[in-house]
Amino acid sequence: MCAPYERVAVSLARTRFLLSSSRLWVSSCRPRHILRSSTFKSITAKRPLSSSSNFSSTRSKQPKKSMADSIRISSLEQKIFDTLKAVLVHFQLNVQLRVAGGWVRDKLLGKECHDIDIALEDMLGKAFCDKVNEYFISINQQARNVSVIQSNPDQSKHLETARMKIFGVEIDFVNLRAETYAENSRIPSMKFGTPEEDALRRDLTINSLFYNINTGSVEDFTGRGLSDLCKGIIATPLPPKTTFLDDPLRVLRAVRFAARFDYIMQEDLREAAANLDVRTALLNKISPERVGVEIDLMISGANPVRAMQELVDLDLFWVVFRLPQELKNNIPYELKRLCLGTFKAMFEVLALFGAPKLTPDQRRIGFYAALLLPLKPFNLTRKNKQIPVASTIMRDSLKLRTQDANVVVDLHNAADGLTNVLKVLFDEEKENLDNAEAEDWEVASQSRKMIRTGLWIGDIKELWRVALLLESLTESTVGIYLQTQQVKEKADRCLAAEAAIINLGLENVWELKPLLNGKDIMSELGLEKGGPEIKEWQMQIRKWQLCHMQATVEECLEWFRGQCSNKRRRCS
């Protein structure tokens, strides 16, 4: 039986064998937490493309993976680690403390990470947090609050996690675990495990690495975590189907990390991800809230097109974006490729239009709106109300905020309404004002532009650029993979519309306060209650103000009183 440190040596020896050409080695005693590799900065791997992939640009053919030659610990992290080691000394605890998963991965990739998860040998997280608080009290420091997140095996949450803040950093503590399964059951019984058992039960090899706080070394118990991180491979420590059935959410995590780092997914992993048993488990076992979190991270990530492409290729799209049962037979299965097409078009047009013009949240909600745009014609009838399918997917399938669902629907409607506004803005179609009472200022070409564009922007507010981009996808090309020239033409039209709007001074028009409010109007008309008449006058004042942007309250009142006088004469 190997001792723990001997197992590390065996694991690292296996890694050296796998990367004999790169002479990979890990020092467990070198200062500054050095992890050496002569090829971390130059190893390349050929990347096969999926035969069903339509977007070769989303996957590099020969990615070059760069890894740092050391894990650099910040002064704050060192202070935290030193404090935790002091707890061990103070209570004479023979416990190994290991930072697990994403922190180690990101540090090796030269990225900052503030998500610290610590795995404990032979001790529960809550028990260790209590010891930390006892230590703080012994040195006259205030105890920290400890929260416990209970395990929920039915939802594949197998571990109880204790959480506390140390020097302002939120840290999760959990015990190393091994899992055993009873016959005909996918819910494991948990027990304390070795580091190797814990590493083998993690989602991906690149997330199975440990940083041992006690020794200051990186540990690779799967024997391939460092290799896969270096080569850019997404793989599971155990057979992928076993790993995915253990926690089906890992399928989405595999997709997300492949897109995030532009890594290749091993073929056996792809086959397991598309397996019917795995898809069924993801559909039935994982809560919509957890699915929504993963999708949100994909949408907000660096390569959301790659992520959505993988969901389509792996036949996971409708598993994630679950359709209402009533409409499953009414919506073509292959509509998912139209959704992918509009999503990719939005990404590419935005890149030429200028992504920094949108806030991260505007980009996020714009991508959702583009992805679900082909579903706009479909509605669900509930309680005699027509509910857009896009809204039900956002609220029910992903459990995102109701506000997000409402904004997506508003953007779809605003994009529709913008089509006619752009015709007026570009003088492509003159508007007929069949209104004998229309004022001269309403009929003039410039005034029509101000009114139609200003009212439209006033309704959609700061999301007008998102709706402008979305409108470019509503033409006959929706869902068709665009050629480079088509993308440029759409981006140029959006840029021209933006320039025209800015030239009219309407880019922030929703911030324009009405010169006369409802109470002012009621006072002028001698009314005590509001009603349809007040709303009509408010709209007229809004239009007049759009055409007289520099007007004062007095000038608006003068115009309003004249309008009231004219109206009375016509009525008499």
Backbone hydrogen bonds, N-H to C=O, Kabsch-Sander energy under -0.5 kcal/mol:
donor,donor_aa,acceptor,acceptor_aa,energy
7,R,3,A,-2.4
8,V,4,P,-1.6
9,A,5,Y,-2.0
10,V,6,E,-2.6
11,S,7,R,-2.7
12,L,8,V,-2.9
13,A,9,A,-2.3
14,R,10,V,-2.1
15,T,11,S,-1.8
16,R,12,L,-2.6
17,F,13,A,-1.9
18,L,14,R,-2.2
19,L,15,T,-2.1
20,S,17,F,-1.2
22,S,19,L,-1.6
23,R,19,L,-0.8
23,R,20,S,-0.6
24,L,19,L,-0.9
25,W,36,R,-1.3
27,S,34,I,-0.8
33,H,30,R,-0.7
34,I,31,P,-0.8
35,L,69,D,-1.1
36,R,25,W,-0.8
38,S,22,S,-1.0
40,F,37,S,-0.8
42,S,39,T,-1.7
43,I,39,T,-2.0
45,A,63,P,-1.2
47,R,61,K,-2.2
53,S,50,S,-1.7
56,S,54,N,-0.6
58,T,55,F,-1.8
59,R,56,S,-1.4
65,K,43,I,-1.7
65,K,63,P,-0.6
67,M,40,F,-1.1
68,A,108,L,-3.1
71,I,33,H,-1.8
72,R,70,S,-0.7
73,I,71,I,-0.7
78,Q,74,S,-2.7
79,K,75,S,-1.9
80,I,76,L,-2.1
81,F,77,E,-2.9
82,D,78,Q,-2.7
83,T,79,K,-1.8
84,L,80,I,-2.3
85,K,81,F,-2.3
86,A,82,D,-1.9
87,V,83,T,-1.7
88,L,84,L,-1.5
89,V,85,K,-2.1
90,H,86,A,-2.9
91,F,87,V,-2.1
92,Q,89,V,-0.7
93,L,88,L,-2.4
95,V,93,L,-1.3
98,R,96,Q,-0.5
98,R,119,A,-1.9
99,V,211,Y,-2.8
100,A,117,D,-2.9
101,G,209,L,-1.4
103,W,100,A,-0.8
104,V,101,G,-0.6
105,R,101,G,-2.0
106,D,102,G,-2.9
107,K,103,W,-2.2
108,L,104,V,-2.3
109,L,105,R,-1.4
110,G,107,K,-1.4
111,K,106,D,-3.3
116,I,114,H,-1.0
116,I,170,E,-0.7
117,D,115,D,-0.6
118,I,172,D,-3.3
119,A,98,R,-3.4
119,A,117,D,-0.5
120,L,174,V,-2.3
121,E,96,Q,-1.1
128,F,124,L,-2.0
129,C,125,G,-2.5
130,D,126,K,-2.0
131,K,127,A,-1.5
132,V,128,F,-2.3
133,N,129,C,-2.2
134,E,130,D,-2.2
135,Y,131,K,-2.3
136,F,132,V,-2.3
137,I,133,N,-2.4
138,S,134,E,-1.9
139,I,135,Y,-1.1
139,I,136,F,-0.6
140,N,137,I,-1.7
141,Q,136,F,-3.4
147,S,163,R,-2.5
149,I,147,S,-0.5
149,I,161,T,-3.3
150,Q,148,V,-0.7
152,N,157,K,-4.0
155,Q,152,N,-1.7
156,S,153,P,-2.0
157,K,152,N,-2.5
158,H,156,S,-0.8
161,T,149,I,-2.4
162,A,173,F,-2.5
163,R,147,S,-2.9
164,M,171,I,-2.1
165,K,145,N,-0.5
166,I,169,V,-2.5
169,V,166,I,-1.6
170,E,168,G,-0.5
171,I,164,M,-2.8
172,D,116,I,-1.9
173,F,162,A,-3.3
174,V,118,I,-2.3
176,L,120,L,-3.1
178,A,191,K,-2.6
180,T,189,S,-1.8
182,A,187,I,-0.5
185,S,182,A,-1.5
189,S,180,T,-3.0
191,K,178,A,-1.7
193,G,176,L,-1.2
198,D,194,T,-2.4
199,A,195,P,-2.6
200,L,196,E,-2.2
201,R,197,E,-0.9
201,R,198,D,-0.6
202,R,199,A,-1.4
205,T,235,A,-2.3
207,N,204,L,-1.1
208,S,205,T,-1.6
210,F,219,E,-2.4
211,Y,99,V,-2.5
212,N,210,F,-0.5
212,N,217,S,-3.1
213,I,97,L,-2.6
213,I,211,Y,-0.7
214,N,97,L,-0.8
216,G,212,N,-2.3
217,S,212,N,-0.9
219,E,210,F,-3.1
221,F,219,E,-0.5
223,G,220,D,-0.6
228,D,224,R,-3.0
229,L,225,G,-2.1
230,C,226,L,-2.2
231,K,227,S,-2.4
232,G,228,D,-1.7
233,I,228,D,-2.3
234,I,264,I,-3.4
235,A,233,I,-0.7
242,T,239,P,-0.5
243,T,239,P,-2.1
244,F,240,P,-2.9
245,L,241,K,-2.5
246,D,242,T,-1.7
247,D,243,T,-1.6
250,R,247,D,-2.4
251,V,248,P,-1.8
252,L,248,P,-0.6
252,L,249,L,-0.5
253,R,249,L,-1.8
254,A,250,R,-2.5
255,V,251,V,-1.8
256,R,252,L,-2.6
257,F,253,R,-2.7
258,A,254,A,-2.0
259,A,255,V,-2.2
260,R,256,R,-2.9
261,F,257,F,-2.4
262,D,258,A,-0.8
263,Y,258,A,-1.4
264,I,232,G,-2.4
266,Q,234,I,-2.3
266,Q,264,I,-0.5
270,R,266,Q,-2.2
271,E,267,E,-2.4
272,A,268,D,-1.9
273,A,269,L,-2.5
274,A,270,R,-1.7
275,N,272,A,-1.1
279,R,275,N,-2.6
280,T,276,L,-2.7
281,A,277,D,-2.2
282,L,278,V,-2.4
283,L,279,R,-2.0
284,N,280,T,-2.4
285,K,281,A,-2.9
286,I,281,A,-0.6
286,I,282,L,-0.8
291,V,287,S,-1.8
292,G,288,P,-3.0
293,V,289,E,-1.8
294,E,290,R,-1.7
295,I,291,V,-2.5
296,D,292,G,-2.4
297,L,293,V,-1.9
298,M,294,E,-2.0
299,I,295,I,-2.9
300,S,296,D,-2.0
301,G,298,M,-1.2
307,A,303,N,-1.5
308,M,304,P,-2.5
309,Q,305,V,-2.7
310,E,306,R,-2.3
311,L,307,A,-1.9
312,V,308,M,-1.9
313,D,309,Q,-3.0
314,L,310,E,-2.7
315,D,312,V,-1.4
316,L,311,L,-3.0
317,F,311,L,-1.3
320,V,316,L,-2.0
321,F,317,F,-3.2
322,R,320,V,-1.6
327,L,324,P,-1.7
328,K,324,P,-0.6
328,K,325,Q,-0.8
330,N,327,L,-1.3
331,I,327,L,-1.2
335,L,332,P,-1.6
336,K,333,Y,-1.3
337,R,334,E,-1.7
338,L,334,E,-0.7
339,C,335,L,-2.2
340,L,336,K,-2.2
341,G,337,R,-2.1
342,T,338,L,-2.4
343,F,339,C,-2.0
344,K,340,L,-2.6
345,A,341,G,-2.5
346,M,342,T,-2.4
347,F,343,F,-2.1
348,E,344,K,-2.4
349,V,345,A,-2.9
350,L,346,M,-2.4
351,A,347,F,-1.6
352,L,348,E,-1.3
353,F,349,V,-2.5
354,G,350,L,-2.9
357,K,354,G,-1.8
358,L,355,A,-2.0
363,R,359,T,-2.6
364,R,360,P,-2.3
365,I,361,D,-2.6
366,G,362,Q,-2.2
367,F,363,R,-2.3
368,Y,364,R,-1.8
369,A,365,I,-2.2
370,A,366,G,-2.2
371,L,367,F,-2.6
372,L,368,Y,-2.1
373,L,370,A,-0.9
375,L,372,L,-1.4
376,K,373,L,-2.1
378,F,375,L,-1.8
380,L,387,I,-3.3
382,R,380,L,-0.7
382,R,385,K,-2.5
385,K,382,R,-1.4
387,I,380,L,-3.3
387,I,385,K,-0.7
389,V,378,F,-2.2
392,T,388,P,-1.6
393,I,389,V,-2.4
394,M,390,A,-1.9
395,R,391,S,-2.5
396,D,392,T,-3.0
397,S,392,T,-1.1
398,L,393,I,-1.7
400,L,394,M,-2.8
405,A,401,R,-1.9
406,N,402,T,-2.5
407,V,403,Q,-2.4
408,V,404,D,-2.2
409,V,405,A,-1.8
410,D,406,N,-2.5
411,L,407,V,-2.6
412,H,408,V,-2.1
413,N,409,V,-2.3
414,A,410,D,-2.8
415,A,411,L,-2.5
416,D,412,H,-1.6
417,G,413,N,-2.3
418,L,414,A,-1.7
419,T,415,A,-0.8
419,T,416,D,-0.8
421,V,417,G,-1.0
422,L,418,L,-2.8
423,K,419,T,-1.1
424,V,420,N,-1.5
425,L,421,V,-2.6
426,F,422,L,-2.6
427,D,424,V,-1.2
428,E,423,K,-2.9
429,E,423,K,-1.4
433,L,431,E,-0.7
434,D,432,N,-1.2
435,N,433,L,-2.8
438,A,435,N,-2.0
442,E,439,E,-0.8
443,V,439,E,-1.3
444,A,440,D,-1.8
448,R,444,A,-2.5
449,K,445,S,-2.0
450,M,446,Q,-2.3
451,I,447,S,-3.0
452,R,448,R,-2.6
453,T,449,K,-2.1
454,G,450,M,-2.1
455,L,451,I,-2.7
456,W,452,R,-1.6
457,I,453,T,-2.7
458,G,454,G,-2.4
459,D,455,L,-1.2
460,I,456,W,-1.8
461,K,457,I,-2.7
463,L,460,I,-1.5
464,W,461,K,-1.6
467,A,463,L,-2.3
468,L,464,W,-2.1
469,L,465,R,-2.1
470,L,466,V,-2.4
471,E,467,A,-2.3
472,S,468,L,-1.0
473,L,470,L,-1.6
474,T,471,E,-1.4
478,V,475,E,-1.8
480,I,477,T,-2.5
487,V,483,Q,-2.3
488,K,484,T,-2.2
489,E,485,Q,-2.4
490,K,486,Q,-2.2
491,A,487,V,-2.5
492,D,488,K,-2.8
493,R,489,E,-2.0
494,C,490,K,-2.1
495,L,491,A,-2.6
496,A,492,D,-2.4
497,A,493,R,-2.3
498,E,494,C,-2.5
499,A,495,L,-2.5
500,A,496,A,-2.2
501,I,497,A,-2.4
502,I,498,E,-2.5
503,N,499,A,-2.5
504,L,500,A,-1.6
505,G,502,I,-1.2
506,L,501,I,-2.3
509,V,506,L,-1.7
511,E,508,N,-2.0
512,L,509,V,-2.0
513,K,511,E,-0.5
521,I,517,N,-2.1
522,M,518,G,-2.4
523,S,519,K,-2.4
524,E,520,D,-2.2
525,L,521,I,-2.1
526,G,522,M,-0.9
526,G,523,S,-0.5
527,L,522,M,-2.7
534,I,531,G,-0.6
535,K,531,G,-1.7
536,E,532,P,-2.2
537,W,533,E,-2.1
538,Q,534,I,-2.5
539,M,535,K,-1.9
540,Q,536,E,-2.1
541,I,537,W,-2.6
542,R,538,Q,-2.2
543,K,539,M,-2.4
544,W,540,Q,-2.6
545,Q,541,I,-2.7
546,L,542,R,-1.7
547,C,543,K,-1.3
548,H,544,W,-0.7
548,H,545,Q,-0.5
551,A,548,H,-1.9
556,C,552,T,-2.0
557,L,553,V,-2.7
558,E,554,E,-2.3
559,W,555,E,-2.2
560,F,556,C,-2.7
561,R,557,L,-2.8
562,G,558,E,-1.9
563,Q,559,W,-2.2
564,C,560,F,-2.5
565,S,561,R,-2.3
566,N,562,G,-2.4
567,K,563,Q,-2.4
568,R,564,C,-2.1
569,R,565,S,-2.1
570,R,566,N,-2.2
571,C,567,K,-2.1
572,S,568,R,-1.8
